[in-house]
Amino acid sequence: MLDSRIVGKRVDAVASRQSILEIEREIKQLDIAAQTARYFLTALAHQERQKIAKQAQSLSAQALEEIKKRVEVGKSPIADQLRAEVNLARRTLQIEDLTHEVDSSKRQLAAQWGDKTPEFGRLAGTLAQKISVIDPTSLEESLRNNPDLKIFLTRERAAQTDIALAKAEASKRWRISTGVRRYEATDDYAVVAGISVPLGDSSRNKGRITALTAEQSRYQSEADALSIKLQTQLFVLYQQLLHSIHVSEALSNDIIPRLERAVRETEKAYQLGKYSYLEWSAVQQELFEAQSDQLDAYFTAHINTVEIERLTGLTLTRLGEEKE
């Protein structure tokens, strides 16, 4: 009976180690998925920045044509035309820089998908996609599914299983033996039985048990420390997510519409000679910066979402990670 109990403990120990291997595989899979999402979001962000830059280039080109007409009839100084030409050249250089960024980020994404070079053109999706915000209490409860935390708890349970096995193996085992004996003097046979009781200190494996107990305590302490760390990370990421969403909404609903109108009104005022080219150009620049800030807020929100998903195991949103 005692031997079968030991066998059971050994089976439990093997199962615990198998669970650890499975969680380690889960961690690797989640890390790969999160990194792929980061590469995808980075490539998509560069692609959308390039789109904004091309819009800025188009407006700069239109402004230059308008200024040339005014210079020809003497309504604007040649200096305005020169500034507009410089502005257009800078916009063109910006597009060139972003083209390199797009190509590099696509190359990284392709490598993550197992391709040497990108087999796709544009990425499908938009960073403006709405993100679902889950109650923070639900997110904290989902931290229990974090594989980094689970592996410490599983190792703690594995240590407990090893302790139970060591204690079982250290316990005294009685052995019963039977047989037949022949007595030469009387030529008789008799059935004999014996009991073997192993001698030794009852604290056999005591050193191993002590070491395993210390190991178990260490895993539990590390799990507790990691739990606090994960809760802190989740809180910070959640606050950053809320802030990024708030910034993007303010830019989208309030700031950018006003700046777009300001650009139109400033252009009209310039054509009437009420504003200088520098004032017109400054408002255009404000609009492009606001659009870039909006894109940065979208990007930050999605990156925070990826990290929250990695911590909790939840799926908050997906852009699809598609390619065209």
C-alpha positions in Angstrom: 0.0 0.0 0.0 2.8 2.4 0.9 4.7 1.6 -2.4 1.6 2.4 -4.4 1.3 5.7 -2.6 4.9 6.6 -3.5 4.2 5.7 -7.1 1.2 8.1 -7.0 3.4 10.9 -5.7 5.9 10.3 -8.4 3.2 10.5 -11.1 2.0 13.8 -9.5 5.6 15.1 -9.7 5.9 14.3 -13.4 2.5 15.9 -14.1 3.6 19.1 -12.3 6.7 19.3 -14.4 4.6 18.7 -17.6 2.3 21.6 -16.5 5.4 23.8 -16.2 6.5 22.9 -19.7 3.0 23.7 -21.1 2.9 27.1 -19.4 6.4 27.9 -20.7 5.2 27.1 -24.2 2.2 29.3 -23.6 4.5 32.2 -22.5 6.5 31.9 -25.7 3.4 31.8 -27.9 2.0 34.9 -26.1 5.3 36.7 -26.4 5.4 36.0 -30.2 1.8 37.1 -30.7 2.4 40.3 -28.7 5.6 41.1 -30.7 3.8 40.4 -34.0 1.1 42.9 -32.9 3.7 45.5 -32.0 5.4 45.1 -35.4 2.0 45.3 -37.2 1.0 48.4 -35.3 4.3 50.1 -35.9 4.1 49.4 -39.6 0.5 50.6 -39.8 1.5 53.8 -37.9 4.3 54.6 -40.3 1.9 53.9 -43.2 -0.6 56.4 -41.8 2.0 59.0 -41.0 3.1 58.7 -44.6 -0.5 59.4 -45.7 -0.7 62.5 -43.5 2.6 63.7 -44.9 1.3 63.2 -48.5 -1.7 65.3 -47.6 0.5 68.0 -46.3 2.6 67.9 -49.4 -0.5 68.2 -51.5 -1.6 71.3 -49.6 1.8 72.8 -49.8 1.9 72.3 -53.5 -1.5 73.9 -53.9 -0.3 76.8 -51.7 2.8 77.3 -53.9 0.7 77.5 -57.1 -1.6 80.1 -55.5 1.4 82.1 -54.3 3.1 82.0 -57.8 -0.1 83.6 -59.3 0.0 86.4 -56.7 3.7 87.0 -57.2 3.2 87.2 -61.0 0.6 90.0 -60.6 2.6 91.7 -57.9 0.2 91.0 -55.0 2.8 89.0 -53.0 6.6 89.3 -52.6 8.9 86.8 -54.2 10.0 85.9 -50.6 6.6 84.2 -50.1 7.2 82.0 -53.1 10.7 81.1 -51.9 9.4 80.1 -48.5 6.6 78.1 -50.1 9.1 76.2 -52.3 11.3 75.4 -49.2 8.2 74.2 -47.4 7.2 71.9 -50.3 10.8 70.5 -50.4 10.7 69.7 -46.7 7.4 68.0 -47.1 8.9 65.9 -49.9 11.9 64.9 -47.7 9.5 64.0 -44.9 7.7 61.6 -47.2 11.0 60.1 -48.3 12.0 59.5 -44.7 8.7 57.9 -43.9 8.9 55.7 -46.9 12.1 54.2 -45.5 10.4 53.8 -42.1 7.4 52.0 -43.8 9.7 49.7 -45.7 11.8 48.8 -42.7 8.8 48.1 -40.5 7.2 46.0 -43.2 10.4 44.0 -43.4 10.4 43.3 -39.6 6.7 42.3 -39.8 7.4 40.0 -42.8 10.3 38.3 -40.8 7.9 37.8 -37.9 5.5 36.0 -40.3 8.4 33.9 -41.5 9.1 35.7 -44.8 12.5 37.0 -45.9 10.9 40.0 -47.8 7.4 41.4 -47.6 5.0 39.6 -50.0 2.4 42.4 -49.5 1.8 46.0 -50.3 -0.3 48.1 -48.0 -1.5 46.9 -44.6 -5.3 46.8 -44.1 -6.7 48.5 -41.1 -6.7 51.8 -39.3 -5.4 53.0 -35.9 -8.6 55.0 -35.6 -10.5 51.8 -34.8 -12.4 52.2 -31.5 -11.0 50.3 -28.5 -13.3 48.6 -26.0 -12.5 49.8 -22.4 -13.2 47.0 -19.9 -13.9 47.7 -16.2 -10.5 47.7 -14.3 -11.9 45.3 -11.7 -12.5 42.7 -14.4 -9.0 43.2 -15.7 -7.5 42.7 -12.3 -9.4 39.5 -11.9 -8.0 38.3 -15.3 -4.5 38.7 -14.0 -4.9 35.2 -12.5 -4.6 34.0 -16.1 -1.2 35.6 -16.5 1.2 32.8 -17.5 4.2 34.4 -15.8 2.3 34.2 -12.6 0.9 30.8 -13.2 4.3 29.3 -13.8 5.5 30.5 -10.3 2.3 29.0 -8.7 2.8 25.8 -10.6 6.4 25.6 -9.5 5.3 26.2 -6.0 2.8 23.3 -6.3 5.5 21.1 -7.9 7.8 21.8 -5.0 4.9 20.7 -2.6 4.5 17.5 -4.6 8.2 16.8 -4.3 8.1 17.4 -0.6 5.2 14.9 -0.3 7.2 12.4 -2.4 10.3 12.9 -0.3 8.4 12.4 2.9 6.7 9.2 1.6 10.1 7.8 0.5 11.6 8.6 3.9 8.9 6.8 5.8 9.7 3.3 7.0 8.4 0.4 4.9 7.8 -3.0 6.4 8.5 -6.0 4.1 6.8 -9.3 4.6 8.4 -12.5 3.2 7.2 -16.1 3.0 8.8 -19.4 2.0 9.3 -23.1 2.6 12.1 -24.5 4.8 13.4 -28.1 5.0 14.8 -29.5 8.2 17.6 -32.0 7.6 17.4 -33.6 11.0 13.7 -34.6 10.8 13.3 -34.4 7.0 10.3 -32.2 7.6 9.1 -29.1 5.6 7.6 -26.0 7.1 6.1 -22.8 5.8 8.0 -19.8 7.3 7.2 -16.1 7.3 9.3 -13.0 8.1 8.9 -9.3 8.6 11.8 -6.9 7.7 11.8 -3.6 9.4 14.4 -1.2 7.9 16.5 0.5 10.6 17.7 4.1 10.4 16.9 7.6 11.3 13.3 8.6 10.7 14.5 11.9 9.4 15.8 10.3 6.2 15.7 12.8 3.3 15.4 15.6 5.9 18.0 17.7 4.0 16.1 17.3 0.8 12.8 18.1 2.4 14.3 21.2 4.0 15.7 22.4 0.7 12.4 21.7 -1.1 10.5 23.6 1.6 12.8 26.6 1.1 12.3 26.4 -2.6 8.5 26.3 -2.2 8.6 29.4 0.0 10.8 31.2 -2.6 8.4 30.4 -5.4 5.4 31.6 -3.3 7.3 34.8 -2.4 8.2 35.4 -6.0 4.6 34.8 -7.0 3.4 37.3 -4.5 5.9 39.9 -5.6 5.1 39.3 -9.3 1.3 39.7 -8.5 1.9 43.1 -7.0 4.2 44.1 -10.0 1.5 42.9 -12.5 -1.2 44.8 -10.7 0.9 48.0 -10.8 1.7 47.5 -14.5 -1.9 46.9 -15.3 -2.9 50.1 -13.4 -0.3 52.2 -15.3 -1.2 50.8 -18.7 -4.9 51.2 -18.0 -4.5 54.9 -17.1 -2.3 55.5 -20.2 -5.0 53.8 -22.3 -7.7 56.0 -20.9 -5.5 59.1 -21.4 -4.7 58.2 -25.0 -8.3 57.6 -25.8 -9.2 61.0 -24.2 -6.5 62.8 -26.2 -7.6 61.2 -29.5 -11.2 62.0 -28.9 -10.4 65.6 -28.1 -8.3 66.0 -31.2 -10.8 64.3 -33.4 -14.0 66.0 -32.1 -12.7 69.5 -31.1 -9.2 70.5 -32.1 -8.7 69.2 -35.7 -12.1 70.4 -37.0 -11.4 73.9 -35.7 -7.9 73.9 -37.2 -9.3 72.6 -40.6 -11.7 75.6 -40.6 -8.9 77.9 -39.5 -6.8 76.7 -42.5 -9.7 77.5 -44.9 -10.3 80.9 -43.3 -6.7 81.8 -43.3 -6.3 80.9 -47.0 -9.2 83.2 -47.8 -7.7 86.0 -45.7 -4.4 85.5 -47.5 -6.0 85.7 -50.9 -7.6 89.0 -49.8 -4.2 90.3 -48.6 -5.3 90.3 -44.9 -2.9 87.6 -43.8 0.7 86.9 -44.7 2.0 83.6 -46.1 3.8 82.9 -42.8 0.5 83.1 -40.9 -1.2 80.8 -43.5 1.7 78.4 -43.3 1.7 78.4 -39.5 -2.0 77.4 -39.3 -1.3 74.6 -41.8 1.6 73.3 -39.7 -0.6 73.4 -36.6 -3.2 71.2 -38.4 -0.5 68.6 -39.5 0.9 68.5 -36.0 -2.5 67.9 -34.5 -3.1 65.1 -37.0 0.2 63.6 -36.0 -0.6 63.9 -32.4 -3.9 62.2 -33.0 -2.1 59.3 -34.7 0.4 59.0 -31.9 -2.5 58.8 -29.4 -4.2 56.1 -31.5 -0.9 54.2 -31.7 -0.2 54.5 -27.9 -3.7 53.3 -27.1 -3.3 50.2 -29.3 0.1 49.4 -27.9 -1.3 49.7 -24.4 -4.1 47.4 -25.4 -1.6 44.8 -26.6 0.3 45.0 -23.3 -2.9 44.7 -21.3 -3.9 41.7 -23.4 -0.5 40.1 -22.7 -1.0 40.6 -19.0 -4.6 39.4 -18.7 -5.1 37.0 -21.6 -8.1 39.0 -22.8 -8.8 40.2 -26.3 -9.9 43.8 -26.2 -9.7 44.6 -29.9 -8.1 43.4 -33.1 -7.2 45.3 -36.3 -7.0 42.0 -38.1 -3.3 42.1 -38.9 -4.1 41.8 -42.6 -2.0 42.6 -45.6 -3.0 43.5 -49.1 
